[in-house]
Structure formats: structure tokens, C-alpha cells
Amino acid sequence: MKKGFKLFGALTLATVLFYSCNKPATQTTEGEGSTAAAASGDLKVAFVYTDSVINKYDYFVKKSEEITEKGKKFEGELQSRAQGFEREVANFQQSANSMTQNQALAKQDELGKKQQNLITYRDNLMQELSVDEANLYNEVYTKVQDYLKQYAADNSIDIILSYTRGGAVWYASDAMDLTESVITGLNKKYNESATDTVK
């Protein structure tokens, strides 16, 4: 198991959201923070830097830290079991000469099964962390997508693009950048709901 389990990979939000709008294309609106969207023909288009939205989303940060801590706990448990197994192997190697051939073979078979169980245990822990990570990505994807739908409706935006390095968008004007506003709004919504849950 790799030390210091790290989760902060970039979540791919390769999603283009389409909305109909009857407001004039030349009008720009102010939402949370600075939320100017540039007009493109009859459509109002904007974008967010995907990595920034995900990595600065308080919910994602909190949950990924929990998974990291879980990974460290699993690592400690696995290390403890591995050390116990290594001690048992060392003891066998020291006492093998005083055993009969059948006793030695039986002990070797026992150690082989324990080794396989240890490998299975390790694989199960890694699988559990992998599932936790995948579930978090899916959950964050849904939360961000739902927020952007509402954000677009509230700010009369027709299309919100996902801007990632090497992605489909090579250039966009800073006037179309909603990243900070979306981050602020996502965190405000999450922190308000977290406060309500505590109550």
C-alpha cells in the first residue's frame, strides 16, 4: 500500500450545460462575487476552471481528508499484521531444524495460507479506499452539476464550460470566468447545510 494515501486528483467535469434564455445577449449580470458572462451570438457562455472548483470545494476537501485518514488507519493495521507475520516467519526459520519434516511442511503450508490471507486483506483495504474515492467523485460531480444548473438559471447563462488543461477549451476571456463565484457559492451552500445539520 502506498504511503500517505493521496486523493487530490482532478475530477473530470466534462459537461456542457445548455439552457434557454430570452434576455438580450449583450446584457451581463452580477451574481455571487464577480459573475460576468460574455455574450456569444444569442447565447451567453461562461466557464469554470474545473480543478479549482473541485480542490477548493470545502465538501470535497473535508471528505477527501476523511478518506486520507482512513487510508492511514488501514496502512497502520496492515503494517501491524505484516510485522506479526514476519515475526512468525523468522521464528519458524530459527526453529525449523528442531522440527520433523512433516511438522516443517505443515508450518510452511500454514505460513503460506497466512501470507495469502494478508495479501487478500491488503487488496480488500485498497479496494475499499478505491470505492470511497469513486463514490466521492460521483457525489461531488452531482453536487457541482446541480449547483451549476441553478447558477446558470439565476444568472441567465446558457452554457457553462469546463476549462481543464488539455481540454476542449484552449482560450476564454477572463470576463467569462465564473470560477471564484462558483467556489464561493458552493462553499456557502455546503457550510450553511452543514450548520443546519449540526443544529
Rosetta constraint file for C-alpha pairs under 8 A:
AtomPair CA 1 CA 75 HARMONIC 6.88 0.50
AtomPair CA 1 CA 122 HARMONIC 7.40 0.50
AtomPair CA 1 CA 126 HARMONIC 7.36 0.50
AtomPair CA 3 CA 72 HARMONIC 7.85 0.50
AtomPair CA 3 CA 75 HARMONIC 7.58 0.50
AtomPair CA 4 CA 68 HARMONIC 7.47 0.50
AtomPair CA 4 CA 71 HARMONIC 7.67 0.50
AtomPair CA 4 CA 72 HARMONIC 6.69 0.50
AtomPair CA 5 CA 68 HARMONIC 5.63 0.50
AtomPair CA 5 CA 71 HARMONIC 5.83 0.50
AtomPair CA 5 CA 72 HARMONIC 6.91 0.50
AtomPair CA 6 CA 68 HARMONIC 6.27 0.50
AtomPair CA 7 CA 64 HARMONIC 6.23 0.50
AtomPair CA 7 CA 67 HARMONIC 7.81 0.50
AtomPair CA 7 CA 68 HARMONIC 6.98 0.50
AtomPair CA 7 CA 133 HARMONIC 7.25 0.50
AtomPair CA 8 CA 55 HARMONIC 7.23 0.50
AtomPair CA 8 CA 64 HARMONIC 7.41 0.50
AtomPair CA 10 CA 50 HARMONIC 7.75 0.50
AtomPair CA 10 CA 51 HARMONIC 5.54 0.50
AtomPair CA 10 CA 54 HARMONIC 7.41 0.50
AtomPair CA 10 CA 55 HARMONIC 7.87 0.50
AtomPair CA 11 CA 50 HARMONIC 7.40 0.50
AtomPair CA 11 CA 51 HARMONIC 6.88 0.50
AtomPair CA 11 CA 54 HARMONIC 6.79 0.50
AtomPair CA 11 CA 137 HARMONIC 6.52 0.50
AtomPair CA 11 CA 141 HARMONIC 7.73 0.50
AtomPair CA 12 CA 50 HARMONIC 7.26 0.50
AtomPair CA 13 CA 50 HARMONIC 6.68 0.50
AtomPair CA 13 CA 141 HARMONIC 6.71 0.50
AtomPair CA 13 CA 162 HARMONIC 6.31 0.50
AtomPair CA 14 CA 162 HARMONIC 6.07 0.50
AtomPair CA 15 CA 161 HARMONIC 6.92 0.50
AtomPair CA 15 CA 162 HARMONIC 6.51 0.50
AtomPair CA 16 CA 159 HARMONIC 6.44 0.50
AtomPair CA 16 CA 160 HARMONIC 6.01 0.50
AtomPair CA 16 CA 161 HARMONIC 5.40 0.50
AtomPair CA 16 CA 162 HARMONIC 7.14 0.50
AtomPair CA 17 CA 149 HARMONIC 7.18 0.50
AtomPair CA 17 CA 158 HARMONIC 7.31 0.50
AtomPair CA 17 CA 159 HARMONIC 5.22 0.50
AtomPair CA 17 CA 160 HARMONIC 5.69 0.50
AtomPair CA 17 CA 161 HARMONIC 7.36 0.50
AtomPair CA 18 CA 158 HARMONIC 5.41 0.50
AtomPair CA 18 CA 159 HARMONIC 5.06 0.50
AtomPair CA 18 CA 160 HARMONIC 7.67 0.50
AtomPair CA 19 CA 152 HARMONIC 7.60 0.50
AtomPair CA 19 CA 153 HARMONIC 7.52 0.50
AtomPair CA 19 CA 157 HARMONIC 7.10 0.50
AtomPair CA 19 CA 158 HARMONIC 4.47 0.50
AtomPair CA 19 CA 159 HARMONIC 6.61 0.50
AtomPair CA 20 CA 158 HARMONIC 6.00 0.50
AtomPair CA 21 CA 43 HARMONIC 7.70 0.50
AtomPair CA 21 CA 156 HARMONIC 6.34 0.50
AtomPair CA 21 CA 157 HARMONIC 7.39 0.50
AtomPair CA 21 CA 158 HARMONIC 6.52 0.50
AtomPair CA 23 CA 27 HARMONIC 7.51 0.50
AtomPair CA 23 CA 156 HARMONIC 7.39 0.50
AtomPair CA 24 CA 42 HARMONIC 7.67 0.50
AtomPair CA 25 CA 39 HARMONIC 5.29 0.50
AtomPair CA 25 CA 40 HARMONIC 7.23 0.50
AtomPair CA 25 CA 41 HARMONIC 6.80 0.50
AtomPair CA 25 CA 42 HARMONIC 5.33 0.50
AtomPair CA 25 CA 43 HARMONIC 6.30 0.50
AtomPair CA 25 CA 44 HARMONIC 6.35 0.50
AtomPair CA 26 CA 38 HARMONIC 7.76 0.50
AtomPair CA 26 CA 39 HARMONIC 5.70 0.50
AtomPair CA 27 CA 39 HARMONIC 7.61 0.50
AtomPair CA 28 CA 36 HARMONIC 5.66 0.50
AtomPair CA 28 CA 37 HARMONIC 5.86 0.50
AtomPair CA 28 CA 38 HARMONIC 6.98 0.50
AtomPair CA 28 CA 39 HARMONIC 7.89 0.50
AtomPair CA 29 CA 35 HARMONIC 6.74 0.50
AtomPair CA 29 CA 36 HARMONIC 5.86 0.50
AtomPair CA 29 CA 37 HARMONIC 7.19 0.50
AtomPair CA 29 CA 155 HARMONIC 6.20 0.50
AtomPair CA 29 CA 156 HARMONIC 7.65 0.50
AtomPair CA 30 CA 34 HARMONIC 6.18 0.50
AtomPair CA 30 CA 35 HARMONIC 5.14 0.50
AtomPair CA 30 CA 36 HARMONIC 6.10 0.50
AtomPair CA 30 CA 155 HARMONIC 7.31 0.50
AtomPair CA 31 CA 35 HARMONIC 5.24 0.50
AtomPair CA 31 CA 36 HARMONIC 7.95 0.50
AtomPair CA 31 CA 154 HARMONIC 7.79 0.50
AtomPair CA 31 CA 155 HARMONIC 6.22 0.50
AtomPair CA 31 CA 181 HARMONIC 7.63 0.50
AtomPair CA 32 CA 181 HARMONIC 5.51 0.50
AtomPair CA 32 CA 182 HARMONIC 7.72 0.50
AtomPair CA 32 CA 184 HARMONIC 7.44 0.50
AtomPair CA 32 CA 185 HARMONIC 6.65 0.50
AtomPair CA 33 CA 180 HARMONIC 7.38 0.50
AtomPair CA 33 CA 181 HARMONIC 5.01 0.50
AtomPair CA 33 CA 184 HARMONIC 7.67 0.50
AtomPair CA 34 CA 178 HARMONIC 7.47 0.50
AtomPair CA 34 CA 180 HARMONIC 7.95 0.50
AtomPair CA 34 CA 181 HARMONIC 6.30 0.50
AtomPair CA 35 CA 176 HARMONIC 7.77 0.50
AtomPair CA 35 CA 177 HARMONIC 7.42 0.50
AtomPair CA 35 CA 178 HARMONIC 5.56 0.50
AtomPair CA 35 CA 181 HARMONIC 6.30 0.50
AtomPair CA 36 CA 175 HARMONIC 5.70 0.50
AtomPair CA 36 CA 176 HARMONIC 6.04 0.50
AtomPair CA 36 CA 177 HARMONIC 7.48 0.50
AtomPair CA 36 CA 178 HARMONIC 7.38 0.50
AtomPair CA 37 CA 44 HARMONIC 6.31 0.50
AtomPair CA 37 CA 45 HARMONIC 6.06 0.50
AtomPair CA 37 CA 46 HARMONIC 5.29 0.50
AtomPair CA 37 CA 157 HARMONIC 7.13 0.50
AtomPair CA 37 CA 175 HARMONIC 6.22 0.50
AtomPair CA 37 CA 176 HARMONIC 4.64 0.50
AtomPair CA 37 CA 177 HARMONIC 7.42 0.50
AtomPair CA 37 CA 178 HARMONIC 7.81 0.50
AtomPair CA 38 CA 44 HARMONIC 5.91 0.50
AtomPair CA 38 CA 45 HARMONIC 5.90 0.50
AtomPair CA 38 CA 46 HARMONIC 6.66 0.50
AtomPair CA 38 CA 175 HARMONIC 6.44 0.50
AtomPair CA 38 CA 176 HARMONIC 5.46 0.50
AtomPair CA 39 CA 43 HARMONIC 5.98 0.50
AtomPair CA 39 CA 44 HARMONIC 4.46 0.50
AtomPair CA 39 CA 45 HARMONIC 6.22 0.50
AtomPair CA 40 CA 44 HARMONIC 5.71 0.50
AtomPair CA 40 CA 45 HARMONIC 6.47 0.50
AtomPair CA 43 CA 157 HARMONIC 7.63 0.50
AtomPair CA 43 CA 158 HARMONIC 5.73 0.50
AtomPair CA 43 CA 159 HARMONIC 7.42 0.50
AtomPair CA 44 CA 156 HARMONIC 7.47 0.50
AtomPair CA 44 CA 157 HARMONIC 5.09 0.50
AtomPair CA 44 CA 158 HARMONIC 5.11 0.50
AtomPair CA 44 CA 159 HARMONIC 6.45 0.50
AtomPair CA 45 CA 157 HARMONIC 6.23 0.50
AtomPair CA 45 CA 158 HARMONIC 5.98 0.50
AtomPair CA 45 CA 159 HARMONIC 4.77 0.50
AtomPair CA 45 CA 160 HARMONIC 5.95 0.50
AtomPair CA 45 CA 161 HARMONIC 7.61 0.50
AtomPair CA 45 CA 176 HARMONIC 6.95 0.50
AtomPair CA 46 CA 157 HARMONIC 7.27 0.50
AtomPair CA 46 CA 159 HARMONIC 6.30 0.50
AtomPair CA 46 CA 160 HARMONIC 4.87 0.50
AtomPair CA 46 CA 161 HARMONIC 6.22 0.50
AtomPair CA 46 CA 176 HARMONIC 4.48 0.50
AtomPair CA 46 CA 177 HARMONIC 6.05 0.50
AtomPair CA 46 CA 178 HARMONIC 6.65 0.50
AtomPair CA 47 CA 159 HARMONIC 7.99 0.50
AtomPair CA 47 CA 160 HARMONIC 4.93 0.50
AtomPair CA 47 CA 161 HARMONIC 4.34 0.50
AtomPair CA 47 CA 162 HARMONIC 5.76 0.50
AtomPair CA 47 CA 163 HARMONIC 6.31 0.50
AtomPair CA 47 CA 172 HARMONIC 7.95 0.50
AtomPair CA 47 CA 176 HARMONIC 6.03 0.50
AtomPair CA 47 CA 177 HARMONIC 5.29 0.50
AtomPair CA 47 CA 178 HARMONIC 5.94 0.50
AtomPair CA 47 CA 179 HARMONIC 7.25 0.50
AtomPair CA 48 CA 53 HARMONIC 7.23 0.50
AtomPair CA 48 CA 160 HARMONIC 7.26 0.50
AtomPair CA 48 CA 161 HARMONIC 6.43 0.50
AtomPair CA 48 CA 162 HARMONIC 5.50 0.50
AtomPair CA 48 CA 163 HARMONIC 5.74 0.50
AtomPair CA 48 CA 177 HARMONIC 5.81 0.50
AtomPair CA 48 CA 178 HARMONIC 5.35 0.50
AtomPair CA 48 CA 179 HARMONIC 4.47 0.50
AtomPair CA 48 CA 182 HARMONIC 7.77 0.50
AtomPair CA 49 CA 53 HARMONIC 6.33 0.50
AtomPair CA 49 CA 162 HARMONIC 6.30 0.50
AtomPair CA 49 CA 163 HARMONIC 4.76 0.50
AtomPair CA 49 CA 164 HARMONIC 6.20 0.50
AtomPair CA 49 CA 177 HARMONIC 7.83 0.50
AtomPair CA 49 CA 179 HARMONIC 5.76 0.50
AtomPair CA 50 CA 54 HARMONIC 6.29 0.50
AtomPair CA 50 CA 162 HARMONIC 5.75 0.50
AtomPair CA 50 CA 163 HARMONIC 5.82 0.50
AtomPair CA 50 CA 164 HARMONIC 5.99 0.50
AtomPair CA 51 CA 55 HARMONIC 5.93 0.50
AtomPair CA 51 CA 164 HARMONIC 7.10 0.50
AtomPair CA 52 CA 56 HARMONIC 5.75 0.50
AtomPair CA 52 CA 179 HARMONIC 7.25 0.50
AtomPair CA 53 CA 57 HARMONIC 5.93 0.50
AtomPair CA 53 CA 179 HARMONIC 6.39 0.50
AtomPair CA 53 CA 180 HARMONIC 7.82 0.50
AtomPair CA 53 CA 182 HARMONIC 7.21 0.50
AtomPair CA 53 CA 183 HARMONIC 5.54 0.50
AtomPair CA 54 CA 60 HARMONIC 6.64 0.50
AtomPair CA 54 CA 140 HARMONIC 7.79 0.50
AtomPair CA 55 CA 60 HARMONIC 6.88 0.50
AtomPair CA 55 CA 61 HARMONIC 6.59 0.50
AtomPair CA 56 CA 60 HARMONIC 7.68 0.50
AtomPair CA 56 CA 61 HARMONIC 7.01 0.50
AtomPair CA 56 CA 183 HARMONIC 6.68 0.50
AtomPair CA 57 CA 61 HARMONIC 6.29 0.50
AtomPair CA 57 CA 183 HARMONIC 6.19 0.50
AtomPair CA 57 CA 186 HARMONIC 6.73 0.50
AtomPair CA 57 CA 187 HARMONIC 6.01 0.50
AtomPair CA 58 CA 62 HARMONIC 6.03 0.50
AtomPair CA 58 CA 187 HARMONIC 5.77 0.50
AtomPair CA 58 CA 190 HARMONIC 7.45 0.50
AtomPair CA 58 CA 191 HARMONIC 7.97 0.50
AtomPair CA 59 CA 63 HARMONIC 6.13 0.50
AtomPair CA 59 CA 187 HARMONIC 7.43 0.50
AtomPair CA 59 CA 190 HARMONIC 6.66 0.50
AtomPair CA 60 CA 64 HARMONIC 5.86 0.50
AtomPair CA 60 CA 136 HARMONIC 7.59 0.50
AtomPair CA 60 CA 140 HARMONIC 6.76 0.50
AtomPair CA 61 CA 65 HARMONIC 6.10 0.50
AtomPair CA 62 CA 66 HARMONIC 6.41 0.50
AtomPair CA 63 CA 67 HARMONIC 6.37 0.50
AtomPair CA 63 CA 136 HARMONIC 7.43 0.50
AtomPair CA 64 CA 68 HARMONIC 6.14 0.50
AtomPair CA 64 CA 133 HARMONIC 7.71 0.50
AtomPair CA 64 CA 136 HARMONIC 7.79 0.50
AtomPair CA 65 CA 69 HARMONIC 6.18 0.50
AtomPair CA 66 CA 70 HARMONIC 6.15 0.50
AtomPair CA 67 CA 71 HARMONIC 6.09 0.50
AtomPair CA 67 CA 129 HARMONIC 7.05 0.50
AtomPair CA 67 CA 132 HARMONIC 7.14 0.50
AtomPair CA 67 CA 133 HARMONIC 7.41 0.50
AtomPair CA 68 CA 72 HARMONIC 6.32 0.50
AtomPair CA 69 CA 73 HARMONIC 6.26 0.50
AtomPair CA 70 CA 74 HARMONIC 6.18 0.50
AtomPair CA 70 CA 129 HARMONIC 7.92 0.50
AtomPair CA 71 CA 75 HARMONIC 6.05 0.50
AtomPair CA 71 CA 129 HARMONIC 6.83 0.50
AtomPair CA 72 CA 76 HARMONIC 6.25 0.50
AtomPair CA 73 CA 77 HARMONIC 6.32 0.50
AtomPair CA 74 CA 78 HARMONIC 6.05 0.50
AtomPair CA 74 CA 125 HARMONIC 6.66 0.50
AtomPair CA 75 CA 79 HARMONIC 6.01 0.50
AtomPair CA 76 CA 80 HARMONIC 6.13 0.50
AtomPair CA 77 CA 81 HARMONIC 6.34 0.50
AtomPair CA 78 CA 82 HARMONIC 6.06 0.50
AtomPair CA 78 CA 118 HARMONIC 8.00 0.50
AtomPair CA 78 CA 121 HARMONIC 7.87 0.50
AtomPair CA 78 CA 122 HARMONIC 6.63 0.50
AtomPair CA 79 CA 83 HARMONIC 6.08 0.50
AtomPair CA 80 CA 84 HARMONIC 6.31 0.50
AtomPair CA 81 CA 85 HARMONIC 6.24 0.50
AtomPair CA 81 CA 118 HARMONIC 7.45 0.50
AtomPair CA 82 CA 86 HARMONIC 6.15 0.50
AtomPair CA 82 CA 118 HARMONIC 7.23 0.50
AtomPair CA 83 CA 87 HARMONIC 6.20 0.50
AtomPair CA 84 CA 88 HARMONIC 6.34 0.50
AtomPair CA 85 CA 89 HARMONIC 6.26 0.50
AtomPair CA 85 CA 114 HARMONIC 7.57 0.50
AtomPair CA 85 CA 115 HARMONIC 7.49 0.50
AtomPair CA 86 CA 90 HARMONIC 6.16 0.50
AtomPair CA 87 CA 91 HARMONIC 6.14 0.50
AtomPair CA 88 CA 92 HARMONIC 6.21 0.50
AtomPair CA 89 CA 93 HARMONIC 6.22 0.50
AtomPair CA 89 CA 111 HARMONIC 7.24 0.50
AtomPair CA 90 CA 94 HARMONIC 6.33 0.50
AtomPair CA 91 CA 95 HARMONIC 6.23 0.50
AtomPair CA 92 CA 96 HARMONIC 5.53 0.50
AtomPair CA 92 CA 107 HARMONIC 7.70 0.50
AtomPair CA 95 CA 99 HARMONIC 6.88 0.50
AtomPair CA 96 CA 104 HARMONIC 6.20 0.50
AtomPair CA 99 CA 103 HARMONIC 5.75 0.50
AtomPair CA 99 CA 104 HARMONIC 5.85 0.50
AtomPair CA 100 CA 104 HARMONIC 6.16 0.50
AtomPair CA 101 CA 105 HARMONIC 6.14 0.50
AtomPair CA 102 CA 106 HARMONIC 6.06 0.50
AtomPair CA 103 CA 107 HARMONIC 6.13 0.50
AtomPair CA 104 CA 108 HARMONIC 6.10 0.50
AtomPair CA 105 CA 109 HARMONIC 6.15 0.50
AtomPair CA 106 CA 110 HARMONIC 6.18 0.50
AtomPair CA 107 CA 111 HARMONIC 6.10 0.50
AtomPair CA 108 CA 112 HARMONIC 6.07 0.50
AtomPair CA 109 CA 113 HARMONIC 6.35 0.50
AtomPair CA 110 CA 114 HARMONIC 6.29 0.50
AtomPair CA 111 CA 115 HARMONIC 6.04 0.50
AtomPair CA 112 CA 116 HARMONIC 6.27 0.50
AtomPair CA 113 CA 117 HARMONIC 6.13 0.50
AtomPair CA 114 CA 118 HARMONIC 6.12 0.50
AtomPair CA 115 CA 119 HARMONIC 6.30 0.50
AtomPair CA 116 CA 120 HARMONIC 6.18 0.50
AtomPair CA 117 CA 121 HARMONIC 6.02 0.50
AtomPair CA 118 CA 122 HARMONIC 6.16 0.50
AtomPair CA 119 CA 123 HARMONIC 6.18 0.50
AtomPair CA 120 CA 124 HARMONIC 6.11 0.50
AtomPair CA 121 CA 125 HARMONIC 6.31 0.50
AtomPair CA 122 CA 126 HARMONIC 6.30 0.50
AtomPair CA 123 CA 127 HARMONIC 6.03 0.50
AtomPair CA 124 CA 128 HARMONIC 6.12 0.50
AtomPair CA 125 CA 129 HARMONIC 6.38 0.50
AtomPair CA 126 CA 130 HARMONIC 6.11 0.50
AtomPair CA 127 CA 131 HARMONIC 6.15 0.50
AtomPair CA 128 CA 132 HARMONIC 6.19 0.50
AtomPair CA 129 CA 133 HARMONIC 6.14 0.50
AtomPair CA 130 CA 134 HARMONIC 6.19 0.50
AtomPair CA 131 CA 135 HARMONIC 6.02 0.50
AtomPair CA 132 CA 136 HARMONIC 6.15 0.50
AtomPair CA 133 CA 137 HARMONIC 6.27 0.50
AtomPair CA 134 CA 138 HARMONIC 6.26 0.50
AtomPair CA 135 CA 139 HARMONIC 6.07 0.50
AtomPair CA 136 CA 140 HARMONIC 6.02 0.50
AtomPair CA 137 CA 141 HARMONIC 5.96 0.50
AtomPair CA 138 CA 142 HARMONIC 6.26 0.50
AtomPair CA 139 CA 143 HARMONIC 6.23 0.50
AtomPair CA 140 CA 144 HARMONIC 5.99 0.50
AtomPair CA 141 CA 145 HARMONIC 6.00 0.50
AtomPair CA 142 CA 146 HARMONIC 6.01 0.50
AtomPair CA 143 CA 147 HARMONIC 6.13 0.50
AtomPair CA 144 CA 148 HARMONIC 6.07 0.50
AtomPair CA 144 CA 186 HARMONIC 7.53 0.50
AtomPair CA 145 CA 149 HARMONIC 6.24 0.50
AtomPair CA 146 CA 150 HARMONIC 6.52 0.50
AtomPair CA 147 CA 151 HARMONIC 5.97 0.50
AtomPair CA 147 CA 186 HARMONIC 7.06 0.50
AtomPair CA 148 CA 152 HARMONIC 5.86 0.50
AtomPair CA 148 CA 160 HARMONIC 7.68 0.50
AtomPair CA 148 CA 182 HARMONIC 7.74 0.50
AtomPair CA 149 CA 153 HARMONIC 6.32 0.50
AtomPair CA 150 CA 154 HARMONIC 6.07 0.50
AtomPair CA 151 CA 155 HARMONIC 6.10 0.50
AtomPair CA 151 CA 182 HARMONIC 7.94 0.50
AtomPair CA 152 CA 156 HARMONIC 5.71 0.50
AtomPair CA 152 CA 157 HARMONIC 4.64 0.50
AtomPair CA 152 CA 158 HARMONIC 6.68 0.50
AtomPair CA 152 CA 159 HARMONIC 7.63 0.50
AtomPair CA 152 CA 160 HARMONIC 7.44 0.50
AtomPair CA 153 CA 157 HARMONIC 6.46 0.50
AtomPair CA 162 CA 169 HARMONIC 7.90 0.50
AtomPair CA 163 CA 167 HARMONIC 6.68 0.50
AtomPair CA 163 CA 168 HARMONIC 7.68 0.50
AtomPair CA 163 CA 169 HARMONIC 6.02 0.50
AtomPair CA 164 CA 168 HARMONIC 7.91 0.50
AtomPair CA 164 CA 169 HARMONIC 7.47 0.50
AtomPair CA 165 CA 170 HARMONIC 7.97 0.50
AtomPair CA 166 CA 170 HARMONIC 7.55 0.50
AtomPair CA 172 CA 176 HARMONIC 6.83 0.50
AtomPair CA 172 CA 177 HARMONIC 7.86 0.50
AtomPair CA 173 CA 177 HARMONIC 7.17 0.50
AtomPair CA 178 CA 182 HARMONIC 5.98 0.50
AtomPair CA 179 CA 183 HARMONIC 6.13 0.50
AtomPair CA 180 CA 184 HARMONIC 6.08 0.50
AtomPair CA 181 CA 185 HARMONIC 6.12 0.50
AtomPair CA 182 CA 186 HARMONIC 5.96 0.50
AtomPair CA 183 CA 187 HARMONIC 6.10 0.50
AtomPair CA 184 CA 188 HARMONIC 6.04 0.50
AtomPair CA 185 CA 189 HARMONIC 6.13 0.50
AtomPair CA 186 CA 190 HARMONIC 6.12 0.50
AtomPair CA 187 CA 191 HARMONIC 5.86 0.50
AtomPair CA 188 CA 192 HARMONIC 6.01 0.50
AtomPair CA 189 CA 193 HARMONIC 6.24 0.50
AtomPair CA 190 CA 194 HARMONIC 6.05 0.50
AtomPair CA 191 CA 195 HARMONIC 6.09 0.50
AtomPair CA 192 CA 196 HARMONIC 6.28 0.50
AtomPair CA 193 CA 197 HARMONIC 6.21 0.50
AtomPair CA 194 CA 198 HARMONIC 6.39 0.50
AtomPair CA 195 CA 199 HARMONIC 6.47 0.50
